[in-house]
Amino acid sequence: MPRPRLTGKMTTSEAGRELGMGSKKFLRWLKRGVLPPPSFIDNNGVRYFDQGWLQDSKKILRIKGGST
């Protein structure tokens, strides 16, 4: 049964895709603290990201030049 969608929130794969990253790199950067923590984590541990998070993360990527 599919999970209900949170309006205005992106899943991990959607957020990574918006930033132009593969899922492994995206999760690694989250774990290392390069990117801000998720906007919301549900009771099952599913991470969700909102537009504010996306804007902040894009600023970080511009500063870092997109690489580690």
PDBQT receptor file of N, H, CA, C and O in Angstrom, charges set to zero:
ATOM      1  N   MET A   1       0.844  -1.184   0.000  1.00  0.00    +0.000 N 
ATOM      2  CA  MET A   1       0.000   0.000   0.000  1.00  0.00    +0.000 C 
ATOM      3  C   MET A   1       0.888   1.247   0.000  1.00  0.00    +0.000 C 
ATOM      4  O   MET A   1       1.769   1.360   0.852  1.00  0.00    +0.000 OA
ATOM      5  N   PRO A   2       0.685   2.171  -0.917  1.00  0.00    +0.000 N 
ATOM      6  CA  PRO A   2       1.536   3.364  -0.973  1.00  0.00    +0.000 C 
ATOM      7  C   PRO A   2       1.323   4.263   0.238  1.00  0.00    +0.000 C 
ATOM      8  O   PRO A   2       0.243   4.316   0.826  1.00  0.00    +0.000 OA
ATOM      9  N   ARG A   3       2.396   4.966   0.584  1.00  0.00    +0.000 N 
ATOM     10  H   ARG A   3       3.273   4.922   0.107  1.00  0.00    +0.000 HD
ATOM     11  CA  ARG A   3       2.320   5.928   1.690  1.00  0.00    +0.000 C 
ATOM     12  C   ARG A   3       1.540   7.157   1.249  1.00  0.00    +0.000 C 
ATOM     13  O   ARG A   3       1.593   7.541   0.081  1.00  0.00    +0.000 OA
ATOM     14  N   PRO A   4       0.816   7.777   2.176  1.00  0.00    +0.000 N 
ATOM     15  CA  PRO A   4       0.164   9.045   1.811  1.00  0.00    +0.000 C 
ATOM     16  C   PRO A   4       1.207  10.130   1.567  1.00  0.00    +0.000 C 
ATOM     17  O   PRO A   4       2.231  10.172   2.249  1.00  0.00    +0.000 OA
ATOM     18  N   ARG A   5       0.956  10.991   0.614  1.00  0.00    +0.000 N 
ATOM     19  H   ARG A   5       0.124  10.957   0.060  1.00  0.00    +0.000 HD
ATOM     20  CA  ARG A   5       1.891  12.074   0.279  1.00  0.00    +0.000 C 
ATOM     21  C   ARG A   5       1.664  13.269   1.188  1.00  0.00    +0.000 C 
ATOM     22  O   ARG A   5       0.526  13.626   1.493  1.00  0.00    +0.000 OA
ATOM     23  N   LEU A   6       2.751  13.877   1.612  1.00  0.00    +0.000 N 
ATOM     24  H   LEU A   6       3.675  13.586   1.364  1.00  0.00    +0.000 HD
ATOM     25  CA  LEU A   6       2.668  15.132   2.338  1.00  0.00    +0.000 C 
ATOM     26  C   LEU A   6       2.705  16.252   1.311  1.00  0.00    +0.000 C 
ATOM     27  O   LEU A   6       3.627  16.315   0.498  1.00  0.00    +0.000 OA
ATOM     28  N   THR A   7       1.746  17.110   1.337  1.00  0.00    +0.000 N 
ATOM     29  H   THR A   7       0.997  17.059   1.998  1.00  0.00    +0.000 HD
ATOM     30  CA  THR A   7       1.653  18.204   0.373  1.00  0.00    +0.000 C 
ATOM     31  C   THR A   7       2.848  19.144   0.506  1.00  0.00    +0.000 C 
ATOM     32  O   THR A   7       3.174  19.599   1.603  1.00  0.00    +0.000 OA
ATOM     33  N   GLY A   8       3.494  19.428  -0.623  1.00  0.00    +0.000 N 
ATOM     34  H   GLY A   8       3.229  19.059  -1.514  1.00  0.00    +0.000 HD
ATOM     35  CA  GLY A   8       4.610  20.368  -0.636  1.00  0.00    +0.000 C 
ATOM     36  C   GLY A   8       5.926  19.802  -0.150  1.00  0.00    +0.000 C 
ATOM     37  O   GLY A   8       6.884  20.553   0.030  1.00  0.00    +0.000 OA
ATOM     38  N   LYS A   9       6.002  18.506   0.066  1.00  0.00    +0.000 N 
ATOM     39  H   LYS A   9       5.224  17.895  -0.080  1.00  0.00    +0.000 HD
ATOM     40  CA  LYS A   9       7.235  17.884   0.551  1.00  0.00    +0.000 C 
ATOM     41  C   LYS A   9       7.781  16.931  -0.511  1.00  0.00    +0.000 C 
ATOM     42  O   LYS A   9       7.023  16.312  -1.258  1.00  0.00    +0.000 OA
ATOM     43  N   MET A  10       9.102  16.827  -0.561  1.00  0.00    +0.000 N 
ATOM     44  H   MET A  10       9.718  17.329   0.046  1.00  0.00    +0.000 HD
ATOM     45  CA  MET A  10       9.772  15.908  -1.482  1.00  0.00    +0.000 C 
ATOM     46  C   MET A  10      10.356  14.750  -0.686  1.00  0.00    +0.000 C 
ATOM     47  O   MET A  10      10.743  14.909   0.472  1.00  0.00    +0.000 OA
ATOM     48  N   THR A  11      10.413  13.593  -1.316  1.00  0.00    +0.000 N 
ATOM     49  H   THR A  11      10.098  13.464  -2.256  1.00  0.00    +0.000 HD
ATOM     50  CA  THR A  11      11.084  12.452  -0.708  1.00  0.00    +0.000 C 
ATOM     51  C   THR A  11      12.590  12.592  -0.924  1.00  0.00    +0.000 C 
ATOM     52  O   THR A  11      13.045  13.515  -1.600  1.00  0.00    +0.000 OA
ATOM     53  N   THR A  12      13.349  11.678  -0.351  1.00  0.00    +0.000 N 
ATOM     54  H   THR A  12      12.980  10.928   0.198  1.00  0.00    +0.000 HD
ATOM     55  CA  THR A  12      14.804  11.693  -0.498  1.00  0.00    +0.000 C 
ATOM     56  C   THR A  12      15.205  11.641  -1.970  1.00  0.00    +0.000 C 
ATOM     57  O   THR A  12      16.050  12.420  -2.410  1.00  0.00    +0.000 OA
ATOM     58  N   SER A  13      14.610  10.734  -2.727  1.00  0.00    +0.000 N 
ATOM     59  H   SER A  13      13.924  10.101  -2.370  1.00  0.00    +0.000 HD
ATOM     60  CA  SER A  13      14.997  10.616  -4.140  1.00  0.00    +0.000 C 
ATOM     61  C   SER A  13      14.614  11.867  -4.930  1.00  0.00    +0.000 C 
ATOM     62  O   SER A  13      15.365  12.298  -5.806  1.00  0.00    +0.000 OA
ATOM     63  N   GLU A  14      13.463  12.450  -4.631  1.00  0.00    +0.000 N 
ATOM     64  H   GLU A  14      12.853  12.100  -3.919  1.00  0.00    +0.000 HD
ATOM     65  CA  GLU A  14      13.049  13.672  -5.325  1.00  0.00    +0.000 C 
ATOM     66  C   GLU A  14      13.974  14.842  -4.989  1.00  0.00    +0.000 C 
ATOM     67  O   GLU A  14      14.350  15.611  -5.873  1.00  0.00    +0.000 OA
ATOM     68  N   ALA A  15      14.338  14.975  -3.720  1.00  0.00    +0.000 N 
ATOM     69  H   ALA A  15      14.033  14.350  -3.002  1.00  0.00    +0.000 HD
ATOM     70  CA  ALA A  15      15.229  16.069  -3.311  1.00  0.00    +0.000 C 
ATOM     71  C   ALA A  15      16.607  15.907  -3.950  1.00  0.00    +0.000 C 
ATOM     72  O   ALA A  15      17.185  16.880  -4.434  1.00  0.00    +0.000 OA
ATOM     73  N   GLY A  16      17.128  14.695  -3.956  1.00  0.00    +0.000 N 
ATOM     74  H   GLY A  16      16.659  13.904  -3.563  1.00  0.00    +0.000 HD
ATOM     75  CA  GLY A  16      18.413  14.443  -4.593  1.00  0.00    +0.000 C 
ATOM     76  C   GLY A  16      18.385  14.776  -6.073  1.00  0.00    +0.000 C 
ATOM     77  O   GLY A  16      19.319  15.373  -6.608  1.00  0.00    +0.000 OA
ATOM     78  N   ARG A  17      17.313  14.385  -6.721  1.00  0.00    +0.000 N 
ATOM     79  H   ARG A  17      16.555  13.900  -6.287  1.00  0.00    +0.000 HD
ATOM     80  CA  ARG A  17      17.157  14.670  -8.152  1.00  0.00    +0.000 C 
ATOM     81  C   ARG A  17      17.103  16.180  -8.394  1.00  0.00    +0.000 C 
ATOM     82  O   ARG A  17      17.700  16.671  -9.352  1.00  0.00    +0.000 OA
ATOM     83  N   GLU A  18      16.395  16.919  -7.537  1.00  0.00    +0.000 N 
ATOM     84  H   GLU A  18      15.910  16.520  -6.759  1.00  0.00    +0.000 HD
ATOM     85  CA  GLU A  18      16.322  18.380  -7.665  1.00  0.00    +0.000 C 
ATOM     86  C   GLU A  18      17.703  19.025  -7.543  1.00  0.00    +0.000 C 
ATOM     87  O   GLU A  18      17.964  20.066  -8.145  1.00  0.00    +0.000 OA
ATOM     88  N   LEU A  19      18.584  18.399  -6.760  1.00  0.00    +0.000 N 
ATOM     89  H   LEU A  19      18.372  17.553  -6.270  1.00  0.00    +0.000 HD
ATOM     90  CA  LEU A  19      19.940  18.935  -6.578  1.00  0.00    +0.000 C 
ATOM     91  C   LEU A  19      20.928  18.360  -7.594  1.00  0.00    +0.000 C 
ATOM     92  O   LEU A  19      22.101  18.734  -7.599  1.00  0.00    +0.000 OA
ATOM     93  N   GLY A  20      20.458  17.456  -8.448  1.00  0.00    +0.000 N 
ATOM     94  H   GLY A  20      19.505  17.153  -8.444  1.00  0.00    +0.000 HD
ATOM     95  CA  GLY A  20      21.322  16.866  -9.461  1.00  0.00    +0.000 C 
ATOM     96  C   GLY A  20      22.296  15.848  -8.905  1.00  0.00    +0.000 C 
ATOM     97  O   GLY A  20      23.392  15.681  -9.440  1.00  0.00    +0.000 OA
ATOM     98  N   MET A  21      21.908  15.163  -7.833  1.00  0.00    +0.000 N 
ATOM     99  H   MET A  21      21.018  15.298  -7.398  1.00  0.00    +0.000 HD
ATOM    100  CA  MET A  21      22.784  14.178  -7.180  1.00  0.00    +0.000 C 
ATOM    101  C   MET A  21      22.177  12.791  -7.254  1.00  0.00    +0.000 C 
ATOM    102  O   MET A  21      20.957  12.624  -7.273  1.00  0.00    +0.000 OA
ATOM    103  N   GLY A  22      23.049  11.807  -7.295  1.00  0.00    +0.000 N 
ATOM    104  H   GLY A  22      24.039  11.943  -7.280  1.00  0.00    +0.000 HD
ATOM    105  CA  GLY A  22      22.611  10.437  -7.133  1.00  0.00    +0.000 C 
ATOM    106  C   GLY A  22      22.241  10.185  -5.683  1.00  0.00    +0.000 C 
ATOM    107  O   GLY A  22      22.632  10.945  -4.797  1.00  0.00    +0.000 OA
ATOM    108  N   SER A  23      21.493   9.127  -5.440  1.00  0.00    +0.000 N 
ATOM    109  H   SER A  23      21.176   8.510  -6.159  1.00  0.00    +0.000 HD
ATOM    110  CA  SER A  23      21.002   8.872  -4.084  1.00  0.00    +0.000 C 
ATOM    111  C   SER A  23      22.122   8.590  -3.091  1.00  0.00    +0.000 C 
ATOM    112  O   SER A  23      22.039   9.015  -1.939  1.00  0.00    +0.000 OA
ATOM    113  N   LYS A  24      23.164   7.884  -3.511  1.00  0.00    +0.000 N 
ATOM    114  H   LYS A  24      23.232   7.538  -4.447  1.00  0.00    +0.000 HD
ATOM    115  CA  LYS A  24      24.265   7.578  -2.579  1.00  0.00    +0.000 C 
ATOM    116  C   LYS A  24      24.978   8.849  -2.131  1.00  0.00    +0.000 C 
ATOM    117  O   LYS A  24      25.234   9.036  -0.942  1.00  0.00    +0.000 OA
ATOM    118  N   LYS A  25      25.296   9.716  -3.077  1.00  0.00    +0.000 N 
ATOM    119  H   LYS A  25      25.089   9.565  -4.043  1.00  0.00    +0.000 HD
ATOM    120  CA  LYS A  25      25.977  10.971  -2.740  1.00  0.00    +0.000 C 
ATOM    121  C   LYS A  25      25.078  11.844  -1.871  1.00  0.00    +0.000 C 
ATOM    122  O   LYS A  25      25.532  12.432  -0.889  1.00  0.00    +0.000 OA
ATOM    123  N   PHE A  26      23.806  11.926  -2.237  1.00  0.00    +0.000 N 
ATOM    124  H   PHE A  26      23.437  11.449  -3.035  1.00  0.00    +0.000 HD
ATOM    125  CA  PHE A  26      22.863  12.735  -1.477  1.00  0.00    +0.000 C 
ATOM    126  C   PHE A  26      22.793  12.268  -0.024  1.00  0.00    +0.000 C 
ATOM    127  O   PHE A  26      22.884  13.089   0.889  1.00  0.00    +0.000 OA
ATOM    128  N   LEU A  27      22.635  10.973   0.202  1.00  0.00    +0.000 N 
ATOM    129  H   LEU A  27      22.561  10.307  -0.540  1.00  0.00    +0.000 HD
ATOM    130  CA  LEU A  27      22.558  10.442   1.569  1.00  0.00    +0.000 C 
ATOM    131  C   LEU A  27      23.875  10.621   2.314  1.00  0.00    +0.000 C 
ATOM    132  O   LEU A  27      23.879  10.883   3.516  1.00  0.00    +0.000 OA
ATOM    133  N   ARG A  28      24.993  10.482   1.605  1.00  0.00    +0.000 N 
ATOM    134  H   ARG A  28      24.990  10.270   0.628  1.00  0.00    +0.000 HD
ATOM    135  CA  ARG A  28      26.306  10.680   2.233  1.00  0.00    +0.000 C 
ATOM    136  C   ARG A  28      26.455  12.128   2.706  1.00  0.00    +0.000 C 
ATOM    137  O   ARG A  28      26.931  12.370   3.815  1.00  0.00    +0.000 OA
ATOM    138  N   TRP A  29      26.055  13.081   1.881  1.00  0.00    +0.000 N 
ATOM    139  H   TRP A  29      25.668  12.884   0.980  1.00  0.00    +0.000 HD
ATOM    140  CA  TRP A  29      26.147  14.491   2.258  1.00  0.00    +0.000 C 
ATOM    141  C   TRP A  29      25.218  14.815   3.422  1.00  0.00    +0.000 C 
ATOM    142  O   TRP A  29      25.574  15.611   4.291  1.00  0.00    +0.000 OA
ATOM    143  N   LEU A  30      24.029  14.210   3.451  1.00  0.00    +0.000 N 
ATOM    144  H   LEU A  30      23.740  13.564   2.745  1.00  0.00    +0.000 HD
ATOM    145  CA  LEU A  30      23.124  14.403   4.591  1.00  0.00    +0.000 C 
ATOM    146  C   LEU A  30      23.765  13.873   5.870  1.00  0.00    +0.000 C 
ATOM    147  O   LEU A  30      23.763  14.539   6.905  1.00  0.00    +0.000 OA
ATOM    148  N   LYS A  31      24.311  12.668   5.781  1.00  0.00    +0.000 N 
ATOM    149  H   LYS A  31      24.313  12.126   4.941  1.00  0.00    +0.000 HD
ATOM    150  CA  LYS A  31      24.917  12.024   6.954  1.00  0.00    +0.000 C 
ATOM    151  C   LYS A  31      26.107  12.825   7.479  1.00  0.00    +0.000 C 
ATOM    152  O   LYS A  31      26.293  12.938   8.691  1.00  0.00    +0.000 OA
ATOM    153  N   ARG A  32      26.904  13.374   6.582  1.00  0.00    +0.000 N 
ATOM    154  H   ARG A  32      26.753  13.282   5.598  1.00  0.00    +0.000 HD
ATOM    155  CA  ARG A  32      28.085  14.160   6.978  1.00  0.00    +0.000 C 
ATOM    156  C   ARG A  32      27.727  15.558   7.480  1.00  0.00    +0.000 C 
ATOM    157  O   ARG A  32      28.569  16.241   8.063  1.00  0.00    +0.000 OA
ATOM    158  N   GLY A  33      26.499  15.980   7.261  1.00  0.00    +0.000 N 
ATOM    159  H   GLY A  33      25.815  15.425   6.788  1.00  0.00    +0.000 HD
ATOM    160  CA  GLY A  33      26.085  17.310   7.694  1.00  0.00    +0.000 C 
ATOM    161  C   GLY A  33      26.410  18.405   6.699  1.00  0.00    +0.000 C 
ATOM    162  O   GLY A  33      26.313  19.588   7.024  1.00  0.00    +0.000 OA
ATOM    163  N   VAL A  34      26.799  18.022   5.479  1.00  0.00    +0.000 N 
ATOM    164  H   VAL A  34      26.878  17.061   5.215  1.00  0.00    +0.000 HD
ATOM    165  CA  VAL A  34      27.064  19.022   4.438  1.00  0.00    +0.000 C 
ATOM    166  C   VAL A  34      25.752  19.713   4.066  1.00  0.00    +0.000 C 
ATOM    167  O   VAL A  34      25.707  20.929   3.880  1.00  0.00    +0.000 OA
ATOM    168  N   LEU A  35      24.690  18.920   3.960  1.00  0.00    +0.000 N 
ATOM    169  H   LEU A  35      24.727  17.932   4.111  1.00  0.00    +0.000 HD
ATOM    170  CA  LEU A  35      23.356  19.450   3.693  1.00  0.00    +0.000 C 
ATOM    171  C   LEU A  35      22.577  19.520   4.998  1.00  0.00    +0.000 C 
ATOM    172  O   LEU A  35      22.841  18.745   5.917  1.00  0.00    +0.000 OA
ATOM    173  N   PRO A  36      21.622  20.437   5.092  1.00  0.00    +0.000 N 
ATOM    174  CA  PRO A  36      20.822  20.548   6.318  1.00  0.00    +0.000 C 
ATOM    175  C   PRO A  36      20.010  19.273   6.564  1.00  0.00    +0.000 C 
ATOM    176  O   PRO A  36      19.755  18.510   5.632  1.00  0.00    +0.000 OA
ATOM    177  N   PRO A  37      19.609  19.043   7.806  1.00  0.00    +0.000 N 
ATOM    178  CA  PRO A  37      18.776  17.870   8.089  1.00  0.00    +0.000 C 
ATOM    179  C   PRO A  37      17.423  17.989   7.385  1.00  0.00    +0.000 C 
ATOM    180  O   PRO A  37      17.003  19.088   7.024  1.00  0.00    +0.000 OA
ATOM    181  N   PRO A  38      16.745  16.863   7.191  1.00  0.00    +0.000 N 
ATOM    182  CA  PRO A  38      15.433  16.896   6.539  1.00  0.00    +0.000 C 
ATOM    183  C   PRO A  38      14.459  17.820   7.264  1.00  0.00    +0.000 C 
ATOM    184  O   PRO A  38      14.587  18.056   8.466  1.00  0.00    +0.000 OA
ATOM    185  N   SER A  39      13.501  18.331   6.530  1.00  0.00    +0.000 N 
ATOM    186  H   SER A  39      13.397  18.140   5.554  1.00  0.00    +0.000 HD
ATOM    187  CA  SER A  39      12.474  19.197   7.105  1.00  0.00    +0.000 C 
ATOM    188  C   SER A  39      11.578  18.423   8.058  1.00  0.00    +0.000 C 
ATOM    189  O   SER A  39      11.089  18.970   9.047  1.00  0.00    +0.000 OA
ATOM    190  N   PHE A  40      11.364  17.144   7.754  1.00  0.00    +0.000 N 
ATOM    191  H   PHE A  40      11.761  16.700   6.950  1.00  0.00    +0.000 HD
ATOM    192  CA  PHE A  40      10.443  16.326   8.532  1.00  0.00    +0.000 C 
ATOM    193  C   PHE A  40      10.833  14.867   8.361  1.00  0.00    +0.000 C 
ATOM    194  O   PHE A  40      11.186  14.442   7.261  1.00  0.00    +0.000 OA
ATOM    195  N   ILE A  41      10.772  14.104   9.434  1.00  0.00    +0.000 N 
ATOM    196  H   ILE A  41      10.485  14.449  10.328  1.00  0.00    +0.000 HD
ATOM    197  CA  ILE A  41      10.977  12.655   9.377  1.00  0.00    +0.000 C 
ATOM    198  C   ILE A  41       9.755  12.018  10.015  1.00  0.00    +0.000 C 
ATOM    199  O   ILE A  41       9.416  12.322  11.159  1.00  0.00    +0.000 OA
ATOM    200  N   ASP A  42       9.087  11.126   9.271  1.00  0.00    +0.000 N 
ATOM    201  H   ASP A  42       9.362  10.879   8.342  1.00  0.00    +0.000 HD
ATOM    202  CA  ASP A  42       7.872  10.524   9.824  1.00  0.00    +0.000 C 
ATOM    203  C   ASP A  42       8.211   9.394  10.797  1.00  0.00    +0.000 C 
ATOM    204  O   ASP A  42       9.384   9.096  11.025  1.00  0.00    +0.000 OA
ATOM    205  N   ASN A  43       7.193   8.776  11.360  1.00  0.00    +0.000 N 
ATOM    206  H   ASN A  43       6.241   9.019  11.174  1.00  0.00    +0.000 HD
ATOM    207  CA  ASN A  43       7.378   7.723  12.363  1.00  0.00    +0.000 C 
ATOM    208  C   ASN A  43       8.099   6.497  11.821  1.00  0.00    +0.000 C 
ATOM    209  O   ASN A  43       8.659   5.716  12.590  1.00  0.00    +0.000 OA
ATOM    210  N   ASN A  44       8.090   6.323  10.509  1.00  0.00    +0.000 N 
ATOM    211  H   ASN A  44       7.635   6.957   9.884  1.00  0.00    +0.000 HD
ATOM    212  CA  ASN A  44       8.773   5.195   9.878  1.00  0.00    +0.000 C 
ATOM    213  C   ASN A  44      10.192   5.540   9.448  1.00  0.00    +0.000 C 
ATOM    214  O   ASN A  44      10.884   4.700   8.872  1.00  0.00    +0.000 OA
ATOM    215  N   GLY A  45      10.632   6.761   9.720  1.00  0.00    +0.000 N 
ATOM    216  H   GLY A  45      10.070   7.443  10.187  1.00  0.00    +0.000 HD
ATOM    217  CA  GLY A  45      11.977   7.176   9.353  1.00  0.00    +0.000 C 
ATOM    218  C   GLY A  45      12.105   7.724   7.948  1.00  0.00    +0.000 C 
ATOM    219  O   GLY A  45      13.216   7.972   7.480  1.00  0.00    +0.000 OA
ATOM    220  N   VAL A  46      10.985   7.918   7.266  1.00  0.00    +0.000 N 
ATOM    221  H   VAL A  46      10.083   7.716   7.646  1.00  0.00    +0.000 HD
ATOM    222  CA  VAL A  46      11.016   8.468   5.909  1.00  0.00    +0.000 C 
ATOM    223  C   VAL A  46      11.297   9.965   6.001  1.00  0.00    +0.000 C 
ATOM    224  O   VAL A  46      10.625  10.694   6.731  1.00  0.00    +0.000 OA
ATOM    225  N   ARG A  47      12.304  10.411   5.246  1.00  0.00    +0.000 N 
ATOM    226  H   ARG A  47      12.850   9.819   4.652  1.00  0.00    +0.000 HD
ATOM    227  CA  ARG A  47      12.704  11.814   5.254  1.00  0.00    +0.000 C 
ATOM    228  C   ARG A  47      11.897  12.594   4.219  1.00  0.00    +0.000 C 
ATOM    229  O   ARG A  47      11.632  12.109   3.119  1.00  0.00    +0.000 OA
ATOM    230  N   TYR A  48      11.515  13.810   4.596  1.00  0.00    +0.000 N 
ATOM    231  H   TYR A  48      11.730  14.204   5.489  1.00  0.00    +0.000 HD
ATOM    232  CA  TYR A  48      10.816  14.708   3.676  1.00  0.00    +0.000 C 
ATOM    233  C   TYR A  48      11.509  16.062   3.691  1.00  0.00    +0.000 C 
ATOM    234  O   TYR A  48      12.037  16.494   4.715  1.00  0.00    +0.000 OA
ATOM    235  N   PHE A  49      11.498  16.723   2.543  1.00  0.00    +0.000 N 
ATOM    236  H   PHE A  49      11.069  16.373   1.711  1.00  0.00    +0.000 HD
ATOM    237  CA  PHE A  49      12.198  17.985   2.351  1.00  0.00    +0.000 C 
ATOM    238  C   PHE A  49      11.236  18.988   1.742  1.00  0.00    +0.000 C 
ATOM    239  O   PHE A  49      10.493  18.658   0.817  1.00  0.00    +0.000 OA
ATOM    240  N   ASP A  50      11.246  20.229   2.262  1.00  0.00    +0.000 N 
ATOM    241  H   ASP A  50      11.849  20.496   3.013  1.00  0.00    +0.000 HD
ATOM    242  CA  ASP A  50      10.354  21.256   1.722  1.00  0.00    +0.000 C 
ATOM    243  C   ASP A  50      11.135  22.234   0.843  1.00  0.00    +0.000 C 
ATOM    244  O   ASP A  50      12.347  22.102   0.672  1.00  0.00    +0.000 OA
ATOM    245  N   GLN A  51      10.425  23.208   0.296  1.00  0.00    +0.000 N 
ATOM    246  H   GLN A  51       9.440  23.314   0.435  1.00  0.00    +0.000 HD
ATOM    247  CA  GLN A  51      11.054  24.162  -0.626  1.00  0.00    +0.000 C 
ATOM    248  C   GLN A  51      12.109  25.023   0.069  1.00  0.00    +0.000 C 
ATOM    249  O   GLN A  51      13.119  25.367  -0.545  1.00  0.00    +0.000 OA
ATOM    250  N   GLY A  52      11.893  25.372   1.325  1.00  0.00    +0.000 N 
ATOM    251  H   GLY A  52      11.072  25.092   1.823  1.00  0.00    +0.000 HD
ATOM    252  CA  GLY A  52      12.900  26.136   2.068  1.00  0.00    +0.000 C 
ATOM    253  C   GLY A  52      14.189  25.356   2.205  1.00  0.00    +0.000 C 
ATOM    254  O   GLY A  52      15.279  25.910   2.062  1.00  0.00    +0.000 OA
ATOM    255  N   TRP A  53      14.064  24.066   2.484  1.00  0.00    +0.000 N 
ATOM    256  H   TRP A  53      13.179  23.616   2.600  1.00  0.00    +0.000 HD
ATOM    257  CA  TRP A  53      15.235  23.193   2.585  1.00  0.00    +0.000 C 
ATOM    258  C   TRP A  53      15.964  23.165   1.241  1.00  0.00    +0.000 C 
ATOM    259  O   TRP A  53      17.190  23.259   1.187  1.00  0.00    +0.000 OA
ATOM    260  N   LEU A  54      15.197  23.036   0.163  1.00  0.00    +0.000 N 
ATOM    261  H   LEU A  54      14.200  22.960   0.207  1.00  0.00    +0.000 HD
ATOM    262  CA  LEU A  54      15.791  22.971  -1.174  1.00  0.00    +0.000 C 
ATOM    263  C   LEU A  54      16.557  24.252  -1.497  1.00  0.00    +0.000 C 
ATOM    264  O   LEU A  54      17.666  24.190  -2.029  1.00  0.00    +0.000 OA
ATOM    265  N   GLN A  55      15.985  25.404  -1.186  1.00  0.00    +0.000 N 
ATOM    266  H   GLN A  55      15.084  25.455  -0.754  1.00  0.00    +0.000 HD
ATOM    267  CA  GLN A  55      16.666  26.679  -1.443  1.00  0.00    +0.000 C 
ATOM    268  C   GLN A  55      17.962  26.780  -0.642  1.00  0.00    +0.000 C 
ATOM    269  O   GLN A  55      18.994  27.190  -1.174  1.00  0.00    +0.000 OA
ATOM    270  N   ASP A  56      17.908  26.405   0.642  1.00  0.00    +0.000 N 
ATOM    271  H   ASP A  56      17.070  26.072   1.074  1.00  0.00    +0.000 HD
ATOM    272  CA  ASP A  56      19.116  26.440   1.479  1.00  0.00    +0.000 C 
ATOM    273  C   ASP A  56      20.191  25.512   0.929  1.00  0.00    +0.000 C 
ATOM    274  O   ASP A  56      21.370  25.865   0.895  1.00  0.00    +0.000 OA
ATOM    275  N   SER A  57      19.779  24.333   0.502  1.00  0.00    +0.000 N 
ATOM    276  H   SER A  57      18.822  24.047   0.529  1.00  0.00    +0.000 HD
ATOM    277  CA  SER A  57      20.735  23.352  -0.017  1.00  0.00    +0.000 C 
ATOM    278  C   SER A  57      21.368  23.814  -1.322  1.00  0.00    +0.000 C 
ATOM    279  O   SER A  57      22.556  23.587  -1.552  1.00  0.00    +0.000 OA
ATOM    280  N   LYS A  58      20.590  24.455  -2.170  1.00  0.00    +0.000 N 
ATOM    281  H   LYS A  58      19.625  24.639  -1.983  1.00  0.00    +0.000 HD
ATOM    282  CA  LYS A  58      21.140  24.982  -3.425  1.00  0.00    +0.000 C 
ATOM    283  C   LYS A  58      22.177  26.067  -3.153  1.00  0.00    +0.000 C 
ATOM    284  O   LYS A  58      23.181  26.154  -3.860  1.00  0.00    +0.000 OA
ATOM    285  N   LYS A  59      21.944  26.896  -2.135  1.00  0.00    +0.000 N 
ATOM    286  H   LYS A  59      21.129  26.826  -1.560  1.00  0.00    +0.000 HD
ATOM    287  CA  LYS A  59      22.934  27.913  -1.753  1.00  0.00    +0.000 C 
ATOM    288  C   LYS A  59      24.228  27.246  -1.304  1.00  0.00    +0.000 C 
ATOM    289  O   LYS A  59      25.317  27.677  -1.682  1.00  0.00    +0.000 OA
ATOM    290  N   ILE A  60      24.109  26.200  -0.502  1.00  0.00    +0.000 N 
ATOM    291  H   ILE A  60      23.224  25.850  -0.194  1.00  0.00    +0.000 HD
ATOM    292  CA  ILE A  60      25.289  25.469  -0.022  1.00  0.00    +0.000 C 
ATOM    293  C   ILE A  60      26.060  24.889  -1.197  1.00  0.00    +0.000 C 
ATOM    294  O   ILE A  60      27.287  24.977  -1.239  1.00  0.00    +0.000 OA
ATOM    295  N   LEU A  61      25.353  24.299  -2.147  1.00  0.00    +0.000 N 
ATOM    296  H   LEU A  61      24.356  24.227  -2.113  1.00  0.00    +0.000 HD
ATOM    297  CA  LEU A  61      26.022  23.713  -3.315  1.00  0.00    +0.000 C 
ATOM    298  C   LEU A  61      26.738  24.771  -4.146  1.00  0.00    +0.000 C 
ATOM    299  O   LEU A  61      27.826  24.522  -4.666  1.00  0.00    +0.000 OA
ATOM    300  N   ARG A  62      26.135  25.944  -4.273  1.00  0.00    +0.000 N 
ATOM    301  H   ARG A  62      25.251  26.146  -3.851  1.00  0.00    +0.000 HD
ATOM    302  CA  ARG A  62      26.805  27.022  -5.020  1.00  0.00    +0.000 C 
ATOM    303  C   ARG A  62      28.094  27.432  -4.319  1.00  0.00    +0.000 C 
ATOM    304  O   ARG A  62      29.114  27.656  -4.972  1.00  0.00    +0.000 OA
ATOM    305  N   ILE A  63      28.051  27.531  -2.997  1.00  0.00    +0.000 N 
ATOM    306  H   ILE A  63      27.223  27.350  -2.468  1.00  0.00    +0.000 HD
ATOM    307  CA  ILE A  63      29.242  27.913  -2.235  1.00  0.00    +0.000 C 
ATOM    308  C   ILE A  63      30.324  26.845  -2.353  1.00  0.00    +0.000 C 
ATOM    309  O   ILE A  63      31.498  27.161  -2.542  1.00  0.00    +0.000 OA
ATOM    310  N   LYS A  64      29.922  25.573  -2.241  1.00  0.00    +0.000 N 
ATOM    311  H   LYS A  64      28.968  25.316  -2.088  1.00  0.00    +0.000 HD
ATOM    312  CA  LYS A  64      30.880  24.475  -2.289  1.00  0.00    +0.000 C 
ATOM    313  C   LYS A  64      31.346  24.168  -3.706  1.00  0.00    +0.000 C 
ATOM    314  O   LYS A  64      32.354  23.485  -3.887  1.00  0.00    +0.000 OA
ATOM    315  N   GLY A  65      30.643  24.650  -4.693  1.00  0.00    +0.000 N 
ATOM    316  H   GLY A  65      29.824  25.205  -4.546  1.00  0.00    +0.000 HD
ATOM    317  CA  GLY A  65      31.005  24.336  -6.070  1.00  0.00    +0.000 C 
ATOM    318  C   GLY A  65      30.521  22.965  -6.493  1.00  0.00    +0.000 C 
ATOM    319  O   GLY A  65      30.947  22.450  -7.527  1.00  0.00    +0.000 OA
ATOM    320  N   GLY A  66      29.625  22.358  -5.698  1.00  0.00    +0.000 N 
ATOM    321  H   GLY A  66      29.279  22.776  -4.858  1.00  0.00    +0.000 HD
ATOM    322  CA  GLY A  66      29.012  21.085  -6.065  1.00  0.00    +0.000 C 
ATOM    323  C   GLY A  66      29.845  19.855  -5.831  1.00  0.00    +0.000 C 
ATOM    324  O   GLY A  66      29.480  18.783  -6.312  1.00  0.00    +0.000 OA
ATOM    325  N   SER A  67      30.966  19.955  -5.102  1.00  0.00    +0.000 N 
ATOM    326  H   SER A  67      31.263  20.826  -4.711  1.00  0.00    +0.000 HD
ATOM    327  CA  SER A  67      31.787  18.757  -4.891  1.00  0.00    +0.000 C 
ATOM    328  C   SER A  67      32.346  18.725  -3.482  1.00  0.00    +0.000 C 
ATOM    329  O   SER A  67      32.426  19.745  -2.797  1.00  0.00    +0.000 OA
ATOM    330  N   THR A  68      32.739  17.502  -3.061  1.00  0.00    +0.000 N 
ATOM    331  H   THR A  68      32.675  16.674  -3.617  1.00  0.00    +0.000 HD
ATOM    332  CA  THR A  68      33.412  17.338  -1.765  1.00  0.00    +0.000 C 
ATOM    333  C   THR A  68      34.758  16.700  -1.968  1.00  0.00    +0.000 C 
ATOM    334  O   THR A  68      35.486  16.474  -1.002  1.00  0.00    +0.000 OA
TER     335      THR A  68
